[in-house]
Amino acid sequence: MKGKRFFLYGMVLLTAVISAAALSGCGSSGTEEGTVTVTFCAAGEEDIVLTTEYGGSITPPKVPAKTGNEGRWDTEAFDEIRQDMTVNAIYETQGLEYTDYYGGGLGRYYTVSKGQMDERTEELYIPSEYNGSRVLEVAEYGFEGLTSLKRVVCAEGLTDIGDRAFQECEALEMAELPESLVRIGEWAFRMCSSLASVNFPDSLSEIGEGAFSNCDLKSVKLPKGITVLEDSVFSGCDALESVELPETLKGIGDGAFFSCSLLRVDLPDGLTEIGPNAFAYTSLSSIKIPEGITQISTYAFGNCRALQAIVLPDSLISIESMAFMNCPLKTLETLPAGLQSIGNTAFMRCSMEKIVLPERLQTIGSSAFCQCTSLMEVTLPVELEEIGNKAFSECTSLKEITLPDGLKSIGDQAFFQCTSLKEITLPVGLENIGMFAFSECSALESVVFSPGCLPEIGVYVFFKCSSLQHAILPEGLTKIPEAMFDSTALQTIVFPESMQEIDMYAFDDCPLDRIEIPKNVVKIGQAAFQNCENVKEVVFAEDCRLETVEDFAFSNIGVTEFTIPKSVQEFGSMGHCENLETVIIEEGSKLTTYNGNISCPKLTTIRFPKDIKLEAIRSFSYCTSLKTLDYPDTVKSLRLFRGCTSLETIKLPAGQTEISRRAFMDCTSLYSVEIPDGVTTIDEQAFSGCSSLKSITIPASVTEMGKNAFEKWGSGQTIYVEGYSQKPANWPDNWCGNATVIWNA
């Protein structure tokens, strides 16, 4: 013991001496008439029995050899034998090193270590005394890494086995400890992977951290002197199936039995603490937690794959994160009334079907019941304020849940993929709904916001709730967040007058048949109503305040006519509307840029008001029925008509400076186009495939020509180039296809 070492007198290399009598288990044989019997005993060897006549003598056999040890018999008197005798072998382990200490009320004593002992030694004998003084301690690291050592025998008198004393003695099978032993140090027998048997004497009061980690122990009985099991003390003992704990035990440390094969353990009534990871990865099938325990620590019983039943004490206040994660718990219907918090992933992937949460519970942590796929019914306490992220995520059997009026927050993915949940009512006091909170609840049919329920709502809250047909939105709600009802079954939606913003993808891919936008909405986000193919009418309030409609907000809907309100200042592209024939822009429109329509195969008409100050028109690509486009004189740029196979004539605005890449590509009906002076660039494939265009004139202002600008033009088509007598050096060789080019310098 470190605290008892006061004066160092010196170090010597000598031998240890111990009697093997108490360990041999041999006894005296019976006496036959006229003869006496002498039995020779050596630990681990068969007894040798010799007989002689009464008063006769014998020649003793040779003491059995043990590597690294010198043996002798405990007597030399083999003449005039008049009674039966038992003779025991005494072995002395050679080469041990003793270090003497003095002080601390112990007088002179020794510690022992391997010194120069033969490392092939299989049996180690530690004596009770050396040189007339007691041997009290095995030194720290004293016999570490002796890979041949199989057996350790410690004589009475030894009180302390130092830290890491026998660490990594991989062949060690048995350690015989004396009744005088008080302490086993930290990691003392760590990684003794063959150690299957240890006797723990009643005198023992301390077993250090990791002392028997990764050993081969099958069972353990701990003495009453042990009040605390330190961290990792038996961790990794994967053969350990049974343990008997003393009534005096108060605490079990972090990972004390981690990854053992424990089948059963009775926790003593006086226990007050179970540390993190204490019984994680064991084979327990049931456990009763005694009264007095207030907290189940992190991962205390995590991954106990056979644990089906637990009894929790009324004293319990907190269940920490991962406490019972991945346990097939089935009998946990009611939790203690005093429980206040359930930590993250505490019951993740458990097997209970019903659970009633106590009234004092205030917090359910993230993923607390995540993937409890058998859970059908949950009763939440009235005072519950928070449901954490993923708290009930992927509880695929959960059919109903009532959210209490005091609930303030529903975390991200709290009920994600609860595929049996049919309806939900959001309480009045709710302040926050996290993103994806109810997404992919495929059986959810109805969502009701209680009057006055105006929470901050995250994105994708009801995403892919494929059965959701009914949602009542409360007055006072100002925003539909991103993808809130994306891919649901909503057929109708009524917006409250308070609504101001409908964010991107809000109703993407819903079977809505009509959209009515209230007057206070100022913004509709990207693809907000995209893929609502059943929509036959979009109505904006007369005094509409709408300012911004982002790209594809109304793409792929079923209308034949669409009106853009005059209040709109920015209107993005509107594409893939299979039935759209006419777009009307209201008089007094504030639009300066019209981003056009993409892939609207029936579109023939765009009505621009006379007073519009439009400056740019972006795209009408693949509008295959569009024949021409009449636009205001204020327009300075037309951009893209690719694939408009019915387009016949187009007048480019006087302010145009560039004909963009693929601007008129595959406009196979186009027969008339005039490029105005001022155009400086004709980009790649701008007129590629314009097979009906017999001639075109390029003004002298054009200085940049893109590759394949007139790709697929044949010899029957003519290009007139003004201001040049030959191809400019910076124009590519393949700019004109096979057209006839006439240079007019």
KOLZATI-272658 format. One record per residue (C-alpha): residue in one letter; x, y, z. Coordinates in steps of 0.5 Angstrom, whole numbers, m for minus. Layout:
KOLZATI-272658
aa | c1 | c2 | c3
A | X | Y | Z
...
This chain:
KOLZATI-272658
aa | c1 | c2 | c3
M | 0 | 0 | 0
K | 3 | 6 | m2
G | 1 | 10 | 4
K | 5 | 6 | 9
R | 12 | 6 | 5
F | 16 | 11 | 9
F | 23 | 8 | 9
L | 27 | 4 | 4
Y | 32 | 0 | 7
G | 34 | m4 | 1
M | 33 | m9 | m5
V | 35 | m17 | m5
L | 34 | m22 | m9
L | 32 | m29 | m6
T | 27 | m34 | m5
A | 20 | m35 | m3
V | 18 | m41 | 1
I | 11 | m43 | 3
S | 8 | m50 | 5
A | 3 | m53 | 0
A | m1 | m57 | 6
A | m7 | m53 | 6
L | m8 | m53 | m1
S | m7 | m60 | m3
G | m13 | m63 | 0
C | m9 | m70 | 2
G | m10 | m73 | 9
S | m7 | m79 | 13
S | m9 | m86 | 11
G | m11 | m92 | 15
T | m6 | m96 | 19
E | m6 | m103 | 18
E | m4 | m108 | 24
G | 4 | m108 | 24
T | 5 | m103 | 19
V | 5 | m95 | 18
T | 3 | m91 | 12
V | 6 | m85 | 10
T | 3 | m80 | 5
F | 7 | m75 | 1
C | 3 | m69 | m2
A | 4 | m64 | m7
A | 0 | m59 | m10
G | m3 | m61 | m16
E | 0 | m68 | m16
E | m3 | m75 | m14
D | m1 | m77 | m7
I | 5 | m82 | m6
V | 3 | m87 | m1
L | 9 | m91 | 2
T | 8 | m97 | 8
T | 13 | m100 | 13
E | 13 | m104 | 19
Y | 12 | m101 | 25
G | 18 | m97 | 28
G | 21 | m98 | 21
S | 24 | m93 | 16
I | 23 | m91 | 9
T | 27 | m87 | 3
P | 22 | m81 | 1
P | 21 | m80 | m6
K | 23 | m74 | m10
V | 19 | m68 | m9
P | 15 | m67 | m16
A | 19 | m61 | m20
K | 15 | m55 | m22
T | 19 | m50 | m26
G | 22 | m44 | m23
N | 21 | m47 | m16
E | 25 | m51 | m11
G | 21 | m56 | m7
R | 23 | m60 | m1
W | 19 | m64 | 4
D | 17 | m61 | 11
T | 20 | m66 | 15
E | 27 | m70 | 14
A | 25 | m75 | 20
F | 23 | m82 | 16
D | 27 | m87 | 21
E | 23 | m91 | 27
I | 16 | m89 | 24
R | 11 | m91 | 29
Q | 5 | m88 | 27
D | 1 | m86 | 20
M | 4 | m79 | 17
T | 2 | m74 | 12
V | 8 | m70 | 9
N | 7 | m64 | 5
A | 12 | m61 | m1
I | 14 | m54 | 0
Y | 16 | m50 | m6
E | 20 | m44 | m6
T | 19 | m40 | m12
Q | 26 | m38 | m14
G | 29 | m31 | m16
L | 23 | m26 | m13
E | 25 | m19 | m11
Y | 23 | m17 | m4
T | 23 | m9 | m3
D | 23 | m8 | 5
Y | 19 | m2 | 8
Y | 19 | 1 | 15
G | 14 | 5 | 18
G | 7 | 7 | 18
G | 5 | 3 | 25
L | 7 | m3 | 21
G | 14 | m4 | 23
R | 19 | m7 | 18
Y | 15 | m11 | 12
Y | 16 | m13 | 5
T | 13 | m12 | m2
V | 15 | m18 | m7
S | 15 | m18 | m15
K | 18 | m22 | m20
G | 25 | m20 | m20
Q | 29 | m25 | m24
M | 25 | m31 | m23
D | 24 | m36 | m29
E | 19 | m33 | m34
R | 17 | m40 | m36
T | 14 | m41 | m28
E | 7 | m44 | m28
E | 6 | m44 | m21
L | 8 | m38 | m16
Y | 8 | m38 | m9
I | 8 | m32 | m5
P | 10 | m33 | 2
S | 8 | m30 | 9
E | 14 | m28 | 11
Y | 21 | m26 | 8
N | 28 | m25 | 12
G | 24 | m25 | 19
S | 19 | m20 | 17
R | 12 | m20 | 14
V | 11 | m20 | 6
L | 5 | m15 | 6
E | 4 | m13 | m1
V | 5 | m15 | m8
A | 8 | m9 | m12
E | 5 | m5 | m17
Y | 6 | m8 | m24
G | 10 | m14 | m20
F | 8 | m20 | m24
E | 5 | m16 | m30
G | 6 | m20 | m37
L | 8 | m27 | m35
T | 5 | m31 | m40
S | 7 | m38 | m38
L | 4 | m37 | m31
K | m2 | m41 | m29
R | m3 | m41 | m22
V | m2 | m36 | m16
V | m2 | m38 | m9
C | m2 | m33 | m3
A | 0 | m34 | 4
E | m4 | m32 | 10
G | m1 | m25 | 12
L | m1 | m21 | 5
T | m6 | m15 | 5
D | m5 | m12 | m1
I | m5 | m14 | m9
G | m2 | m7 | m12
D | m5 | m4 | m19
R | m4 | m8 | m25
A | 0 | m13 | m21
F | m2 | m19 | m25
Q | m4 | m15 | m31
E | m4 | m19 | m38
C | m2 | m26 | m35
E | m6 | m29 | m41
A | m5 | m37 | m38
L | m7 | m35 | m31
E | m13 | m40 | m29
M | m13 | m40 | m21
A | m11 | m34 | m16
E | m12 | m37 | m9
L | m12 | m31 | m4
P | m11 | m31 | 3
E | m16 | m29 | 9
S | m12 | m23 | 11
L | m13 | m20 | 4
V | m16 | m13 | 4
R | m15 | m9 | m2
I | m14 | m11 | m10
G | m11 | m6 | m14
E | m13 | m2 | m20
W | m13 | m7 | m26
A | m9 | m12 | m22
F | m12 | m18 | m26
R | m14 | m14 | m33
M | m13 | m19 | m39
C | m12 | m25 | m35
S | m16 | m28 | m40
S | m16 | m35 | m38
L | m17 | m34 | m30
A | m23 | m38 | m29
S | m23 | m38 | m21
V | m22 | m33 | m16
N | m24 | m34 | m8
F | m26 | m27 | m5
P | m24 | m27 | 2
D | m29 | m24 | 8
S | m23 | m19 | 9
L | m23 | m16 | 3
S | m26 | m9 | 3
E | m23 | m6 | m4
I | m23 | m8 | m11
G | m20 | m3 | m16
E | m22 | 0 | m22
G | m22 | m6 | m28
A | m19 | m11 | m23
F | m22 | m17 | m27
S | m24 | m14 | m33
N | m23 | m19 | m39
C | m22 | m25 | m35
D | m26 | m32 | m36
L | m29 | m32 | m29
K | m36 | m36 | m29
S | m39 | m34 | m22
V | m37 | m29 | m17
K | m39 | m28 | m10
L | m37 | m22 | m6
P | m36 | m21 | 1
K | m39 | m16 | 6
G | m33 | m11 | 6
I | m35 | m9 | m1
T | m39 | m3 | m1
V | m37 | 0 | m8
L | m36 | m4 | m14
E | m31 | 1 | m18
D | m31 | 3 | m26
S | m30 | m3 | m30
V | m29 | m8 | m25
F | m31 | m14 | m29
S | m32 | m11 | m35
G | m31 | m16 | m41
C | m32 | m22 | m37
D | m36 | m25 | m43
A | m37 | m32 | m39
L | m39 | m29 | m32
E | m46 | m31 | m31
S | m48 | m30 | m24
V | m46 | m26 | m19
E | m48 | m25 | m11
L | m47 | m18 | m9
P | m47 | m17 | m1
E | m52 | m13 | 3
T | m47 | m8 | 4
L | m46 | m5 | m3
K | m48 | 2 | m4
G | m45 | 4 | m11
I | m44 | 0 | m18
G | m39 | 4 | m22
D | m39 | 6 | m29
G | m39 | m1 | m34
A | m38 | m5 | m28
F | m41 | m11 | m31
F | m41 | m9 | m38
S | m41 | m14 | m43
C | m42 | m20 | m38
S | m46 | m26 | m40
L | m50 | m25 | m33
L | m57 | m28 | m33
R | m59 | m26 | m26
V | m57 | m21 | m21
D | m61 | m19 | m15
L | m59 | m12 | m13
P | m59 | m11 | m5
D | m64 | m6 | m2
G | m58 | m1 | 1
L | m56 | 0 | m6
T | m56 | 8 | m8
E | m53 | 8 | m15
I | m52 | 5 | m21
G | m47 | 8 | m26
P | m47 | 9 | m33
N | m46 | 2 | m37
A | m46 | m2 | m31
F | m50 | m8 | m34
A | m50 | m6 | m41
Y | m49 | m12 | m46
T | m51 | m17 | m41
S | m56 | m23 | m42
L | m61 | m21 | m36
S | m68 | m23 | m37
S | m71 | m19 | m31
I | m69 | m14 | m26
K | m71 | m10 | m20
I | m69 | m4 | m18
P | m69 | m3 | m11
E | m72 | 3 | m7
G | m67 | 9 | m6
I | m65 | 9 | m13
T | m66 | 16 | m16
Q | m63 | 15 | m23
I | m62 | 10 | m28
S | m55 | 12 | m31
T | m53 | 13 | m38
Y | m53 | 6 | m42
A | m54 | 3 | m35
F | m58 | m3 | m38
G | m57 | m1 | m46
N | m57 | m7 | m51
C | m59 | m12 | m46
R | m62 | m16 | m51
A | m66 | m21 | m47
L | m68 | m16 | m42
Q | m76 | m17 | m42
A | m78 | m14 | m35
I | m76 | m9 | m30
V | m79 | m6 | m24
L | m77 | 1 | m22
P | m77 | 4 | m15
D | m82 | 10 | m13
S | m76 | 14 | m11
L | m74 | 14 | m19
I | m73 | 21 | m21
S | m69 | 21 | m28
I | m68 | 16 | m33
E | m62 | 18 | m37
S | m60 | 17 | m44
M | m60 | 10 | m47
A | m61 | 7 | m40
F | m65 | 1 | m43
M | m64 | 2 | m51
N | m65 | m4 | m55
C | m68 | m8 | m49
P | m74 | m12 | m51
L | m78 | m10 | m45
K | m85 | m12 | m45
T | m88 | m11 | m38
L | m87 | m3 | m37
E | m94 | 0 | m37
T | m93 | 5 | m32
L | m87 | 9 | m29
P | m86 | 11 | m22
A | m90 | 17 | m20
G | m84 | 21 | m18
L | m81 | 21 | m25
Q | m79 | 28 | m28
S | m75 | 26 | m34
I | m74 | 21 | m39
G | m67 | 22 | m43
N | m65 | 21 | m50
T | m66 | 14 | m53
A | m68 | 12 | m46
F | m72 | 6 | m49
M | m71 | 6 | m56
R | m72 | 0 | m60
C | m76 | m3 | m54
S | m82 | m8 | m54
M | m87 | m5 | m50
E | m94 | m4 | m53
K | m97 | 1 | m48
I | m94 | 6 | m43
V | m97 | 11 | m38
L | m93 | 17 | m37
P | m93 | 20 | m30
E | m96 | 26 | m28
R | m90 | 30 | m26
L | m86 | 28 | m32
Q | m84 | 35 | m36
T | m79 | 32 | m41
I | m79 | 27 | m46
G | m72 | 27 | m49
S | m70 | 26 | m56
S | m71 | 19 | m59
A | m74 | 17 | m52
F | m78 | 11 | m55
C | m76 | 12 | m62
Q | m77 | 5 | m66
C | m81 | 2 | m61
T | m85 | m2 | m66
S | m90 | m5 | m62
L | m92 | 1 | m58
M | m99 | 2 | m59
E | m102 | 7 | m54
V | m98 | 12 | m50
T | m102 | 17 | m45
L | m98 | 23 | m44
P | m98 | 27 | m37
V | m102 | 34 | m37
E | m96 | 38 | m34
L | m92 | 35 | m40
E | m88 | 41 | m43
E | m83 | 38 | m49
I | m83 | 32 | m53
G | m76 | 31 | m56
N | m73 | 30 | m63
K | m75 | 23 | m65
A | m78 | 22 | m59
F | m84 | 17 | m62
S | m81 | 17 | m69
E | m82 | 10 | m72
C | m87 | 7 | m67
T | m90 | 4 | m73
S | m96 | 1 | m69
L | m98 | 7 | m65
K | m105 | 9 | m67
E | m107 | 15 | m62
I | m104 | 20 | m58
T | m107 | 26 | m54
L | m103 | 32 | m53
P | m104 | 35 | m47
D | m106 | 43 | m47
G | m99 | 45 | m43
L | m95 | 42 | m48
K | m90 | 47 | m51
S | m86 | 44 | m56
I | m86 | 38 | m61
G | m79 | 36 | m63
D | m76 | 35 | m70
Q | m79 | 28 | m73
A | m82 | 27 | m66
F | m87 | 22 | m69
F | m84 | 21 | m76
Q | m86 | 15 | m79
C | m92 | 13 | m74
T | m95 | 10 | m80
S | m101 | 7 | m76
L | m103 | 14 | m73
K | m110 | 17 | m75
E | m111 | 24 | m72
I | m108 | 29 | m69
T | m110 | 35 | m65
L | m105 | 41 | m64
P | m106 | 44 | m57
V | m107 | 51 | m55
G | m101 | 52 | m52
L | m96 | 49 | m57
E | m91 | 54 | m59
N | m86 | 50 | m63
I | m87 | 44 | m68
G | m80 | 42 | m71
M | m79 | 40 | m78
F | m81 | 33 | m80
A | m85 | 32 | m74
F | m91 | 28 | m77
S | m88 | 27 | m84
E | m89 | 20 | m87
C | m95 | 18 | m82
S | m98 | 15 | m88
A | m105 | 13 | m84
L | m106 | 20 | m81
E | m112 | 23 | m84
S | m114 | 29 | m80
V | m110 | 35 | m77
V | m114 | 40 | m73
F | m110 | 46 | m70
S | m114 | 48 | m63
P | m117 | 55 | m63
G | m111 | 60 | m61
C | m106 | 55 | m63
L | m101 | 59 | m67
P | m94 | 55 | m66
E | m87 | 56 | m70
I | m88 | 51 | m75
G | m82 | 47 | m78
V | m81 | 45 | m85
Y | m84 | 38 | m88
V | m88 | 37 | m82
F | m93 | 33 | m85
F | m89 | 31 | m91
K | m92 | 25 | m95
C | m97 | 24 | m90
S | m101 | 20 | m96
S | m108 | 19 | m92
L | m108 | 26 | m90
Q | m115 | 29 | m93
H | m117 | 34 | m88
A | m113 | 40 | m84
I | m116 | 46 | m81
L | m112 | 52 | m80
P | m113 | 57 | m75
E | m114 | 64 | m76
G | m108 | 68 | m74
L | m103 | 63 | m77
T | m99 | 67 | m82
K | m94 | 62 | m86
I | m95 | 55 | m89
P | m87 | 53 | m88
E | m83 | 49 | m93
A | m86 | 43 | m95
M | m91 | 43 | m90
F | m97 | 39 | m93
D | m92 | 36 | m99
S | m95 | 29 | m102
T | m101 | 29 | m98
A | m108 | 27 | m100
L | m111 | 34 | m99
Q | m116 | 36 | m103
T | m119 | 42 | m101
I | m115 | 47 | m96
V | m118 | 54 | m93
F | m113 | 59 | m91
P | m114 | 64 | m86
E | m115 | 71 | m87
S | m108 | 72 | m83
M | m104 | 68 | m88
Q | m98 | 72 | m91
E | m93 | 67 | m94
I | m94 | 60 | m97
D | m87 | 57 | m97
M | m83 | 53 | m102
Y | m86 | 46 | m104
A | m92 | 47 | m99
F | m97 | 43 | m103
D | m93 | 40 | m108
D | m96 | 34 | m111
C | m103 | 34 | m107
P | m109 | 33 | m110
L | m112 | 40 | m109
D | m118 | 41 | m114
R | m118 | 49 | m113
I | m113 | 54 | m110
E | m116 | 60 | m107
I | m111 | 65 | m104
P | m113 | 70 | m99
K | m111 | 78 | m100
N | m106 | 78 | m94
V | m101 | 73 | m98
V | m95 | 77 | m100
K | m91 | 71 | m102
I | m92 | 64 | m105
G | m85 | 60 | m105
Q | m82 | 56 | m110
A | m86 | 50 | m113
A | m91 | 51 | m107
F | m97 | 48 | m111
Q | m93 | 44 | m116
N | m96 | 38 | m119
C | m103 | 39 | m116
E | m105 | 36 | m123
N | m113 | 36 | m121
V | m113 | 44 | m120
K | m118 | 47 | m125
E | m118 | 54 | m122
V | m113 | 59 | m118
V | m117 | 65 | m115
F | m114 | 71 | m112
A | m117 | 76 | m108
E | m120 | 82 | m111
D | m115 | 87 | m107
C | m110 | 82 | m107
R | m103 | 84 | m104
L | m99 | 79 | m107
E | m92 | 81 | m109
T | m88 | 75 | m111
V | m89 | 68 | m114
E | m83 | 64 | m114
D | m81 | 59 | m120
F | m85 | 53 | m121
A | m90 | 55 | m116
F | m96 | 53 | m120
S | m92 | 48 | m125
N | m96 | 42 | m127
I | m103 | 44 | m125
G | m109 | 43 | m129
V | m112 | 50 | m130
T | m113 | 52 | m138
E | m113 | 59 | m136
F | m108 | 63 | m131
T | m109 | 70 | m129
I | m103 | 74 | m126
P | m105 | 79 | m121
K | m103 | 86 | m122
S | m100 | 87 | m115
V | m95 | 82 | m117
Q | m88 | 85 | m118
E | m84 | 78 | m119
F | m87 | 72 | m122
G | m82 | 66 | m124
S | m83 | 61 | m129
M | m89 | 57 | m130
G | m88 | 50 | m133
H | m91 | 43 | m135
C | m98 | 45 | m135
E | m101 | 40 | m140
N | m108 | 44 | m140
L | m106 | 51 | m140
E | m108 | 55 | m146
T | m108 | 62 | m144
V | m104 | 67 | m139
I | m107 | 74 | m137
I | m103 | 79 | m134
E | m108 | 84 | m130
E | m108 | 91 | m132
G | m104 | 96 | m128
S | m99 | 90 | m127
K | m92 | 92 | m124
L | m88 | 86 | m127
T | m82 | 88 | m130
T | m79 | 81 | m132
Y | m84 | 75 | m134
N | m80 | 69 | m133
G | m85 | 65 | m138
N | m88 | 58 | m139
I | m84 | 52 | m140
S | m87 | 46 | m143
C | m94 | 48 | m143
P | m96 | 44 | m150
K | m103 | 48 | m151
L | m101 | 55 | m149
T | m102 | 59 | m155
T | m104 | 66 | m152
I | m100 | 71 | m147
R | m104 | 77 | m146
F | m100 | 83 | m144
P | m103 | 89 | m141
K | m102 | 96 | m145
D | m99 | 100 | m139
I | m94 | 94 | m137
K | m87 | 97 | m136
L | m84 | 90 | m138
E | m77 | 90 | m140
A | m75 | 82 | m141
I | m78 | 76 | m142
R | m75 | 69 | m141
S | m77 | 63 | m143
F | m82 | 59 | m147
S | m78 | 53 | m149
Y | m82 | 47 | m151
C | m89 | 51 | m151
T | m91 | 47 | m158
S | m97 | 50 | m159
L | m95 | 58 | m159
K | m94 | 61 | m166
T | m92 | 68 | m164
L | m91 | 73 | m159
D | m94 | 80 | m158
Y | m90 | 83 | m153
P | m90 | 91 | m150
D | m85 | 96 | m154
T | m82 | 96 | m147
V | m79 | 89 | m147
K | m71 | 90 | m149
S | m70 | 82 | m149
L | m73 | 76 | m151
R | m69 | 70 | m148
L | m71 | 62 | m150
F | m76 | 59 | m155
R | m73 | 52 | m156
G | m77 | 47 | m158
C | m83 | 51 | m160
T | m84 | 47 | m166
S | m91 | 51 | m168
L | m87 | 58 | m167
E | m87 | 62 | m174
T | m85 | 69 | m173
I | m82 | 73 | m168
K | m80 | 80 | m168
L | m74 | 81 | m163
P | m74 | 88 | m159
A | m69 | 94 | m162
G | m66 | 93 | m155
Q | m63 | 86 | m156
T | m56 | 85 | m155
E | m55 | 78 | m155
I | m59 | 72 | m158
S | m58 | 67 | m152
R | m55 | 59 | m153
R | m60 | 55 | m156
A | m65 | 61 | m156
F | m69 | 58 | m162
M | m66 | 51 | m163
D | m71 | 46 | m166
C | m76 | 52 | m168
T | m78 | 48 | m174
S | m84 | 52 | m176
L | m80 | 59 | m176
Y | m80 | 62 | m182
S | m79 | 69 | m181
V | m74 | 73 | m176
E | m71 | 79 | m176
I | m64 | 80 | m172
P | m64 | 88 | m170
D | m58 | 92 | m170
G | m55 | 92 | m164
V | m54 | 85 | m163
T | m47 | 83 | m161
T | m47 | 76 | m160
I | m51 | 70 | m163
D | m49 | 64 | m158
E | m48 | 57 | m159
Q | m54 | 53 | m163
A | m58 | 59 | m163
F | m62 | 57 | m169
S | m60 | 50 | m169
G | m65 | 46 | m173
C | m69 | 52 | m176
S | m71 | 48 | m182
S | m76 | 53 | m184
L | m72 | 59 | m184
K | m70 | 60 | m191
S | m66 | 66 | m190
I | m63 | 70 | m184
T | m59 | 77 | m184
I | m54 | 78 | m179
P | m52 | 85 | m178
A | m45 | 88 | m178
S | m46 | 89 | m170
V | m45 | 82 | m169
T | m38 | 81 | m167
E | m39 | 74 | m163
M | m41 | 68 | m166
G | m42 | 61 | m162
K | m41 | 54 | m164
N | m46 | 51 | m168
A | m50 | 57 | m168
F | m54 | 55 | m175
E | m53 | 47 | m174
K | m57 | 43 | m178
W | m57 | 48 | m184
G | m57 | 46 | m191
S | m55 | 48 | m197
G | m62 | 51 | m199
Q | m61 | 56 | m193
T | m58 | 62 | m194
I | m54 | 67 | m189
Y | m53 | 74 | m190
V | m47 | 77 | m186
E | m47 | 85 | m186
G | m40 | 89 | m185
Y | m36 | 83 | m187
S | m32 | 80 | m193
Q | m30 | 74 | m190
K | m31 | 70 | m183
P | m28 | 74 | m177
A | m22 | 70 | m174
N | m26 | 69 | m168
W | m32 | 66 | m171
P | m31 | 58 | m170
D | m31 | 54 | m177
N | m37 | 50 | m175
W | m42 | 56 | m174
C | m46 | 56 | m180
G | m47 | 48 | m181
N | m48 | 47 | m189
A | m52 | 54 | m190
T | m50 | 58 | m196
V | m46 | 64 | m193
I | m46 | 71 | m197
W | m41 | 76 | m194
N | m43 | 83 | m195
A | m37 | 88 | m193
